[in-house]
């Protein structure tokens, strides 16, 4: 990555992290609503795995 792009990314890193955490919390809430007595640890692993897969898919589509 070119230096200027890295500097720009670094300026926004905290917001990116916050946005990802908010997205995780969105899906944790959905599990809580839809699954009585949810195993939160299992649900978290599923959510994070699905997010990693989604990021891989986005990367593949953007970068080829």
PyMOL Python script that loads the backbone (N, CA, C, O; Angstrom):
from pymol import cmd

cmd.read_pdbstr("""\
ATOM      1  N   UNK A   1       0.858  -1.172   0.000  1.00  0.00           N
ATOM      2  CA  UNK A   1       0.000   0.000   0.000  1.00  0.00           C
ATOM      3  C   UNK A   1       0.905   1.236   0.000  1.00  0.00           C
ATOM      4  O   UNK A   1       1.898   1.285   0.726  1.00  0.00           O
ATOM      5  N   UNK A   2       0.567   2.193  -0.789  1.00  0.00           N
ATOM      6  CA  UNK A   2       1.339   3.430  -0.857  1.00  0.00           C
ATOM      7  C   UNK A   2       1.242   4.180   0.473  1.00  0.00           C
ATOM      8  O   UNK A   2       0.275   4.029   1.220  1.00  0.00           O
ATOM      9  N   UNK A   3       2.238   4.970   0.742  1.00  0.00           N
ATOM     10  CA  UNK A   3       2.339   5.650   2.034  1.00  0.00           C
ATOM     11  C   UNK A   3       1.132   6.539   2.326  1.00  0.00           C
ATOM     12  O   UNK A   3       0.615   6.515   3.443  1.00  0.00           O
ATOM     13  N   UNK A   4       0.677   7.317   1.359  1.00  0.00           N
ATOM     14  CA  UNK A   4      -0.450   8.235   1.604  1.00  0.00           C
ATOM     15  C   UNK A   4      -1.732   7.466   1.924  1.00  0.00           C
ATOM     16  O   UNK A   4      -2.528   7.896   2.758  1.00  0.00           O
ATOM     17  N   UNK A   5      -1.924   6.330   1.259  1.00  0.00           N
ATOM     18  CA  UNK A   5      -3.104   5.511   1.546  1.00  0.00           C
ATOM     19  C   UNK A   5      -3.034   4.932   2.961  1.00  0.00           C
ATOM     20  O   UNK A   5      -4.049   4.851   3.652  1.00  0.00           O
ATOM     21  N   UNK A   6      -1.830   4.529   3.388  1.00  0.00           N
ATOM     22  CA  UNK A   6      -1.654   3.997   4.741  1.00  0.00           C
ATOM     23  C   UNK A   6      -1.939   5.068   5.786  1.00  0.00           C
ATOM     24  O   UNK A   6      -2.591   4.800   6.794  1.00  0.00           O
ATOM     25  N   UNK A   7      -1.452   6.274   5.545  1.00  0.00           N
ATOM     26  CA  UNK A   7      -1.707   7.380   6.468  1.00  0.00           C
ATOM     27  C   UNK A   7      -3.206   7.637   6.577  1.00  0.00           C
ATOM     28  O   UNK A   7      -3.731   7.826   7.674  1.00  0.00           O
ATOM     29  N   UNK A   8      -3.884   7.642   5.450  1.00  0.00           N
ATOM     30  CA  UNK A   8      -5.337   7.884   5.455  1.00  0.00           C
ATOM     31  C   UNK A   8      -6.067   6.774   6.194  1.00  0.00           C
ATOM     32  O   UNK A   8      -6.979   7.043   6.976  1.00  0.00           O
ATOM     33  N   UNK A   9      -5.673   5.522   5.950  1.00  0.00           N
ATOM     34  CA  UNK A   9      -6.298   4.405   6.661  1.00  0.00           C
ATOM     35  C   UNK A   9      -6.064   4.531   8.165  1.00  0.00           C
ATOM     36  O   UNK A   9      -6.984   4.325   8.956  1.00  0.00           O
ATOM     37  N   UNK A  10      -4.857   4.863   8.553  1.00  0.00           N
ATOM     38  CA  UNK A  10      -4.544   5.016   9.978  1.00  0.00           C
ATOM     39  C   UNK A  10      -5.414   6.085  10.637  1.00  0.00           C
ATOM     40  O   UNK A  10      -5.798   5.946  11.798  1.00  0.00           O
ATOM     41  N   UNK A  11      -5.720   7.137   9.904  1.00  0.00           N
ATOM     42  CA  UNK A  11      -6.572   8.199  10.441  1.00  0.00           C
ATOM     43  C   UNK A  11      -7.985   7.707  10.734  1.00  0.00           C
ATOM     44  O   UNK A  11      -8.671   8.263  11.592  1.00  0.00           O
ATOM     45  N   UNK A  12      -8.417   6.682  10.036  1.00  0.00           N
ATOM     46  CA  UNK A  12      -9.799   6.193  10.165  1.00  0.00           C
ATOM     47  C   UNK A  12      -9.894   4.837  10.868  1.00  0.00           C
ATOM     48  O   UNK A  12     -10.984   4.280  10.995  1.00  0.00           O
ATOM     49  N   UNK A  13      -8.770   4.313  11.317  1.00  0.00           N
ATOM     50  CA  UNK A  13      -8.760   2.961  11.890  1.00  0.00           C
ATOM     51  C   UNK A  13      -9.699   2.811  13.087  1.00  0.00           C
ATOM     52  O   UNK A  13     -10.409   1.810  13.188  1.00  0.00           O
ATOM     53  N   UNK A  14      -9.714   3.772  13.978  1.00  0.00           N
ATOM     54  CA  UNK A  14     -10.589   3.688  15.151  1.00  0.00           C
ATOM     55  C   UNK A  14     -12.060   3.652  14.741  1.00  0.00           C
ATOM     56  O   UNK A  14     -12.846   2.909  15.328  1.00  0.00           O
ATOM     57  N   UNK A  15     -12.436   4.442  13.749  1.00  0.00           N
ATOM     58  CA  UNK A  15     -13.823   4.431  13.280  1.00  0.00           C
ATOM     59  C   UNK A  15     -14.162   3.105  12.606  1.00  0.00           C
ATOM     60  O   UNK A  15     -15.264   2.584  12.777  1.00  0.00           O
ATOM     61  N   UNK A  16     -13.221   2.560  11.841  1.00  0.00           N
ATOM     62  CA  UNK A  16     -13.443   1.264  11.202  1.00  0.00           C
ATOM     63  C   UNK A  16     -13.684   0.188  12.253  1.00  0.00           C
ATOM     64  O   UNK A  16     -14.605  -0.618  12.129  1.00  0.00           O
ATOM     65  N   UNK A  17     -12.852   0.182  13.284  1.00  0.00           N
ATOM     66  CA  UNK A  17     -13.020  -0.783  14.374  1.00  0.00           C
ATOM     67  C   UNK A  17     -14.373  -0.608  15.059  1.00  0.00           C
ATOM     68  O   UNK A  17     -15.059  -1.589  15.345  1.00  0.00           O
ATOM     69  N   UNK A  18     -14.747   0.610  15.314  1.00  0.00           N
ATOM     70  CA  UNK A  18     -16.039   0.895  15.942  1.00  0.00           C
ATOM     71  C   UNK A  18     -17.200   0.426  15.062  1.00  0.00           C
ATOM     72  O   UNK A  18     -18.168  -0.145  15.563  1.00  0.00           O
ATOM     73  N   UNK A  19     -17.103   0.664  13.774  1.00  0.00           N
ATOM     74  CA  UNK A  19     -18.150   0.233  12.852  1.00  0.00           C
ATOM     75  C   UNK A  19     -18.290  -1.290  12.837  1.00  0.00           C
ATOM     76  O   UNK A  19     -19.404  -1.813  12.809  1.00  0.00           O
ATOM     77  N   UNK A  20     -17.169  -1.993  12.855  1.00  0.00           N
ATOM     78  CA  UNK A  20     -17.200  -3.460  12.864  1.00  0.00           C
ATOM     79  C   UNK A  20     -17.823  -3.965  14.165  1.00  0.00           C
ATOM     80  O   UNK A  20     -18.642  -4.884  14.150  1.00  0.00           O
ATOM     81  N   UNK A  21     -17.433  -3.364  15.286  1.00  0.00           N
ATOM     82  CA  UNK A  21     -18.025  -3.754  16.573  1.00  0.00           C
ATOM     83  C   UNK A  21     -19.531  -3.532  16.562  1.00  0.00           C
ATOM     84  O   UNK A  21     -20.282  -4.370  17.060  1.00  0.00           O
ATOM     85  N   UNK A  22     -19.978  -2.418  16.002  1.00  0.00           N
ATOM     86  CA  UNK A  22     -21.413  -2.138  15.911  1.00  0.00           C
ATOM     87  C   UNK A  22     -22.126  -3.192  15.068  1.00  0.00           C
ATOM     88  O   UNK A  22     -23.237  -3.607  15.397  1.00  0.00           O
ATOM     89  N   UNK A  23     -21.486  -3.623  13.982  1.00  0.00           N
ATOM     90  CA  UNK A  23     -22.081  -4.648  13.133  1.00  0.00           C
ATOM     91  C   UNK A  23     -22.190  -5.982  13.876  1.00  0.00           C
ATOM     92  O   UNK A  23     -23.203  -6.673  13.774  1.00  0.00           O
ATOM     93  N   UNK A  24     -21.145  -6.336  14.618  1.00  0.00           N
ATOM     94  CA  UNK A  24     -21.199  -7.554  15.432  1.00  0.00           C
ATOM     95  C   UNK A  24     -22.342  -7.458  16.437  1.00  0.00           C
ATOM     96  O   UNK A  24     -23.112  -8.406  16.597  1.00  0.00           O
ATOM     97  N   UNK A  25     -22.455  -6.323  17.110  1.00  0.00           N
ATOM     98  CA  UNK A  25     -23.525  -6.150  18.100  1.00  0.00           C
ATOM     99  C   UNK A  25     -24.907  -6.236  17.458  1.00  0.00           C
ATOM    100  O   UNK A  25     -25.841  -6.749  18.074  1.00  0.00           O
ATOM    101  N   UNK A  26     -25.046  -5.744  16.237  1.00  0.00           N
ATOM    102  CA  UNK A  26     -26.322  -5.846  15.519  1.00  0.00           C
ATOM    103  C   UNK A  26     -26.740  -7.306  15.386  1.00  0.00           C
ATOM    104  O   UNK A  26     -27.887  -7.654  15.666  1.00  0.00           O
ATOM    105  N   UNK A  27     -25.810  -8.162  14.958  1.00  0.00           N
ATOM    106  CA  UNK A  27     -26.147  -9.571  14.761  1.00  0.00           C
ATOM    107  C   UNK A  27     -26.239 -10.330  16.075  1.00  0.00           C
ATOM    108  O   UNK A  27     -26.979 -11.310  16.159  1.00  0.00           O
ATOM    109  N   UNK A  28     -25.512  -9.909  17.101  1.00  0.00           N
ATOM    110  CA  UNK A  28     -25.692 -10.518  18.421  1.00  0.00           C
ATOM    111  C   UNK A  28     -27.112 -10.256  18.916  1.00  0.00           C
ATOM    112  O   UNK A  28     -27.745 -11.145  19.486  1.00  0.00           O
ATOM    113  N   UNK A  29     -27.612  -9.048  18.703  1.00  0.00           N
ATOM    114  CA  UNK A  29     -28.970  -8.705  19.119  1.00  0.00           C
ATOM    115  C   UNK A  29     -29.989  -9.543  18.370  1.00  0.00           C
ATOM    116  O   UNK A  29     -30.968  -9.999  18.961  1.00  0.00           O
ATOM    117  N   UNK A  30     -29.777  -9.753  17.083  1.00  0.00           N
ATOM    118  CA  UNK A  30     -30.702 -10.570  16.293  1.00  0.00           C
ATOM    119  C   UNK A  30     -30.755 -11.988  16.840  1.00  0.00           C
ATOM    120  O   UNK A  30     -31.837 -12.560  16.972  1.00  0.00           O
ATOM    121  N   UNK A  31     -29.588 -12.568  17.163  1.00  0.00           N
ATOM    122  CA  UNK A  31     -29.575 -13.901  17.761  1.00  0.00           C
ATOM    123  C   UNK A  31     -30.350 -13.898  19.070  1.00  0.00           C
ATOM    124  O   UNK A  31     -31.124 -14.819  19.331  1.00  0.00           O
ATOM    125  N   UNK A  32     -30.155 -12.878  19.893  1.00  0.00           N
ATOM    126  CA  UNK A  32     -30.859 -12.799  21.173  1.00  0.00           C
ATOM    127  C   UNK A  32     -32.368 -12.763  20.979  1.00  0.00           C
ATOM    128  O   UNK A  32     -33.106 -13.368  21.758  1.00  0.00           O
ATOM    129  N   UNK A  33     -32.836 -12.062  19.952  1.00  0.00           N
ATOM    130  CA  UNK A  33     -34.271 -11.959  19.701  1.00  0.00           C
ATOM    131  C   UNK A  33     -34.848 -13.278  19.193  1.00  0.00           C
ATOM    132  O   UNK A  33     -35.948 -13.680  19.571  1.00  0.00           O
ATOM    133  N   UNK A  34     -34.084 -13.940  18.329  1.00  0.00           N
ATOM    134  CA  UNK A  34     -34.611 -15.096  17.601  1.00  0.00           C
ATOM    135  C   UNK A  34     -34.345 -16.444  18.254  1.00  0.00           C
ATOM    136  O   UNK A  34     -35.026 -17.420  17.939  1.00  0.00           O
ATOM    137  N   UNK A  35     -33.374 -16.522  19.153  1.00  0.00           N
ATOM    138  CA  UNK A  35     -32.985 -17.807  19.729  1.00  0.00           C
ATOM    139  C   UNK A  35     -33.096 -17.736  21.249  1.00  0.00           C
ATOM    140  O   UNK A  35     -32.244 -17.143  21.912  1.00  0.00           O
ATOM    141  N   UNK A  36     -34.145 -18.340  21.795  1.00  0.00           N
ATOM    142  CA  UNK A  36     -34.265 -18.341  23.259  1.00  0.00           C
ATOM    143  C   UNK A  36     -33.073 -19.081  23.887  1.00  0.00           C
ATOM    144  O   UNK A  36     -32.620 -20.094  23.355  1.00  0.00           O
ATOM    145  N   UNK A  37     -32.585 -18.585  24.987  1.00  0.00           N
ATOM    146  CA  UNK A  37     -31.466 -19.210  25.702  1.00  0.00           C
ATOM    147  C   UNK A  37     -30.262 -19.444  24.792  1.00  0.00           C
ATOM    148  O   UNK A  37     -29.638 -20.504  24.831  1.00  0.00           O
ATOM    149  N   UNK A  38     -29.949 -18.449  23.981  1.00  0.00           N
ATOM    150  CA  UNK A  38     -28.841 -18.563  23.034  1.00  0.00           C
ATOM    151  C   UNK A  38     -27.525 -18.821  23.766  1.00  0.00           C
ATOM    152  O   UNK A  38     -27.269 -18.244  24.823  1.00  0.00           O
ATOM    153  N   UNK A  39     -26.701 -19.687  23.198  1.00  0.00           N
ATOM    154  CA  UNK A  39     -25.333 -19.892  23.664  1.00  0.00           C
ATOM    155  C   UNK A  39     -24.515 -18.764  23.030  1.00  0.00           C
ATOM    156  O   UNK A  39     -24.127 -18.851  21.865  1.00  0.00           O
ATOM    157  N   UNK A  40     -24.259 -17.708  23.803  1.00  0.00           N
ATOM    158  CA  UNK A  40     -23.651 -16.502  23.242  1.00  0.00           C
ATOM    159  C   UNK A  40     -22.279 -16.779  22.648  1.00  0.00           C
ATOM    160  O   UNK A  40     -21.929 -16.213  21.612  1.00  0.00           O
ATOM    161  N   UNK A  41     -21.497 -17.642  23.286  1.00  0.00           N
ATOM    162  CA  UNK A  41     -20.173 -17.961  22.768  1.00  0.00           C
ATOM    163  C   UNK A  41     -20.281 -18.631  21.395  1.00  0.00           C
ATOM    164  O   UNK A  41     -19.546 -18.282  20.472  1.00  0.00           O
ATOM    165  N   UNK A  42     -21.186 -19.580  21.265  1.00  0.00           N
ATOM    166  CA  UNK A  42     -21.381 -20.257  19.980  1.00  0.00           C
ATOM    167  C   UNK A  42     -21.897 -19.275  18.933  1.00  0.00           C
ATOM    168  O   UNK A  42     -21.447 -19.289  17.787  1.00  0.00           O
ATOM    169  N   UNK A  43     -22.838 -18.426  19.326  1.00  0.00           N
ATOM    170  CA  UNK A  43     -23.382 -17.438  18.394  1.00  0.00           C
ATOM    171  C   UNK A  43     -22.291 -16.465  17.954  1.00  0.00           C
ATOM    172  O   UNK A  43     -22.216 -16.118  16.776  1.00  0.00           O
ATOM    173  N   UNK A  44     -21.451 -16.022  18.877  1.00  0.00           N
ATOM    174  CA  UNK A  44     -20.361 -15.102  18.533  1.00  0.00           C
ATOM    175  C   UNK A  44     -19.415 -15.738  17.522  1.00  0.00           C
ATOM    176  O   UNK A  44     -19.002 -15.083  16.565  1.00  0.00           O
ATOM    177  N   UNK A  45     -19.068 -17.013  17.724  1.00  0.00           N
ATOM    178  CA  UNK A  45     -18.187 -17.705  16.784  1.00  0.00           C
ATOM    179  C   UNK A  45     -18.822 -17.787  15.400  1.00  0.00           C
ATOM    180  O   UNK A  45     -18.144 -17.590  14.392  1.00  0.00           O
ATOM    181  N   UNK A  46     -20.116 -18.077  15.349  1.00  0.00           N
ATOM    182  CA  UNK A  46     -20.810 -18.140  14.059  1.00  0.00           C
ATOM    183  C   UNK A  46     -20.844 -16.779  13.376  1.00  0.00           C
ATOM    184  O   UNK A  46     -20.597 -16.672  12.175  1.00  0.00           O
ATOM    185  N   UNK A  47     -21.148 -15.754  14.140  1.00  0.00           N
ATOM    186  CA  UNK A  47     -21.224 -14.393  13.586  1.00  0.00           C
ATOM    187  C   UNK A  47     -19.853 -13.969  13.052  1.00  0.00           C
ATOM    188  O   UNK A  47     -19.751 -13.475  11.929  1.00  0.00           O
ATOM    189  N   UNK A  48     -18.813 -14.156  13.844  1.00  0.00           N
ATOM    190  CA  UNK A  48     -17.476 -13.743  13.416  1.00  0.00           C
ATOM    191  C   UNK A  48     -17.006 -14.541  12.204  1.00  0.00           C
ATOM    192  O   UNK A  48     -16.358 -13.988  11.315  1.00  0.00           O
ATOM    193  N   UNK A  49     -17.323 -15.824  12.159  1.00  0.00           N
ATOM    194  CA  UNK A  49     -16.975 -16.639  10.995  1.00  0.00           C
ATOM    195  C   UNK A  49     -17.686 -16.162   9.742  1.00  0.00           C
ATOM    196  O   UNK A  49     -17.092 -16.094   8.666  1.00  0.00           O
ATOM    197  N   UNK A  50     -18.962 -15.831   9.888  1.00  0.00           N
ATOM    198  CA  UNK A  50     -19.731 -15.333   8.744  1.00  0.00           C
ATOM    199  C   UNK A  50     -19.202 -13.978   8.275  1.00  0.00           C
ATOM    200  O   UNK A  50     -19.182 -13.696   7.077  1.00  0.00           O
ATOM    201  N   UNK A  51     -18.776 -13.145   9.220  1.00  0.00           N
ATOM    202  CA  UNK A  51     -18.216 -11.844   8.848  1.00  0.00           C
ATOM    203  C   UNK A  51     -16.887 -12.012   8.116  1.00  0.00           C
ATOM    204  O   UNK A  51     -16.617 -11.298   7.150  1.00  0.00           O
ATOM    205  N   UNK A  52     -16.060 -12.946   8.568  1.00  0.00           N
ATOM    206  CA  UNK A  52     -14.793 -13.209   7.870  1.00  0.00           C
ATOM    207  C   UNK A  52     -15.051 -13.688   6.446  1.00  0.00           C
ATOM    208  O   UNK A  52     -14.383 -13.260   5.505  1.00  0.00           O
ATOM    209  N   UNK A  53     -16.028 -14.581   6.297  1.00  0.00           N
ATOM    210  CA  UNK A  53     -16.389 -15.076   4.960  1.00  0.00           C
ATOM    211  C   UNK A  53     -16.894 -13.936   4.092  1.00  0.00           C
ATOM    212  O   UNK A  53     -16.530 -13.837   2.921  1.00  0.00           O
ATOM    213  N   UNK A  54     -17.729 -13.078   4.658  1.00  0.00           N
ATOM    214  CA  UNK A  54     -18.258 -11.936   3.905  1.00  0.00           C
ATOM    215  C   UNK A  54     -17.130 -11.003   3.475  1.00  0.00           C
ATOM    216  O   UNK A  54     -17.134 -10.506   2.349  1.00  0.00           O
ATOM    217  N   UNK A  55     -16.168 -10.762   4.360  1.00  0.00           N
ATOM    218  CA  UNK A  55     -15.019  -9.916   4.002  1.00  0.00           C
ATOM    219  C   UNK A  55     -14.197 -10.558   2.888  1.00  0.00           C
ATOM    220  O   UNK A  55     -13.739  -9.866   1.979  1.00  0.00           O
ATOM    221  N   UNK A  56     -14.008 -11.870   2.954  1.00  0.00           N
ATOM    222  CA  UNK A  56     -13.297 -12.574   1.883  1.00  0.00           C
ATOM    223  C   UNK A  56     -14.029 -12.417   0.557  1.00  0.00           C
ATOM    224  O   UNK A  56     -13.406 -12.187  -0.479  1.00  0.00           O
ATOM    225  N   UNK A  57     -15.355 -12.543   0.593  1.00  0.00           N
ATOM    226  CA  UNK A  57     -16.159 -12.392  -0.617  1.00  0.00           C
ATOM    227  C   UNK A  57     -16.060 -10.973  -1.180  1.00  0.00           C
ATOM    228  O   UNK A  57     -15.940 -10.788  -2.391  1.00  0.00           O
ATOM    229  N   UNK A  58     -16.111  -9.983  -0.304  1.00  0.00           N
ATOM    230  CA  UNK A  58     -15.980  -8.600  -0.741  1.00  0.00           C
ATOM    231  C   UNK A  58     -14.604  -8.370  -1.356  1.00  0.00           C
ATOM    232  O   UNK A  58     -14.480  -7.745  -2.409  1.00  0.00           O
ATOM    233  N   UNK A  59     -13.575  -8.880  -0.690  1.00  0.00           N
ATOM    234  CA  UNK A  59     -12.207  -8.732  -1.216  1.00  0.00           C
ATOM    235  C   UNK A  59     -12.087  -9.367  -2.597  1.00  0.00           C
ATOM    236  O   UNK A  59     -11.510  -8.777  -3.510  1.00  0.00           O
ATOM    237  N   UNK A  60     -12.629 -10.557  -2.743  1.00  0.00           N
ATOM    238  CA  UNK A  60     -12.577 -11.244  -4.034  1.00  0.00           C
ATOM    239  C   UNK A  60     -13.265 -10.425  -5.119  1.00  0.00           C
ATOM    240  O   UNK A  60     -12.752 -10.307  -6.232  1.00  0.00           O
ATOM    241  N   UNK A  61     -14.425  -9.861  -4.796  1.00  0.00           N
ATOM    242  CA  UNK A  61     -15.164  -9.054  -5.774  1.00  0.00           C
ATOM    243  C   UNK A  61     -14.455  -7.758  -6.106  1.00  0.00           C
ATOM    244  O   UNK A  61     -14.485  -7.320  -7.256  1.00  0.00           O
ATOM    245  N   UNK A  62     -13.814  -7.131  -5.125  1.00  0.00           N
ATOM    246  CA  UNK A  62     -13.136  -5.857  -5.363  1.00  0.00           C
ATOM    247  C   UNK A  62     -11.789  -6.024  -6.075  1.00  0.00           C
ATOM    248  O   UNK A  62     -11.443  -5.254  -6.971  1.00  0.00           O
ATOM    249  N   UNK A  63     -11.045  -7.041  -5.656  1.00  0.00           N
ATOM    250  CA  UNK A  63      -9.677  -7.169  -6.137  1.00  0.00           C
ATOM    251  C   UNK A  63      -9.483  -8.258  -7.193  1.00  0.00           C
ATOM    252  O   UNK A  63      -8.427  -8.364  -7.816  1.00  0.00           O
ATOM    253  N   UNK A  64     -10.524  -9.057  -7.375  1.00  0.00           N
ATOM    254  CA  UNK A  64     -10.449 -10.096  -8.406  1.00  0.00           C
ATOM    255  C   UNK A  64      -9.762 -11.330  -8.035  1.00  0.00           C
ATOM    256  O   UNK A  64      -9.659 -12.248  -8.849  1.00  0.00           O
TER     257      UNK A  64
END
""", "prot")
cmd.dss("prot")
cmd.show_as("cartoon", "prot")
cmd.util.cbc("prot")
cmd.orient("prot")
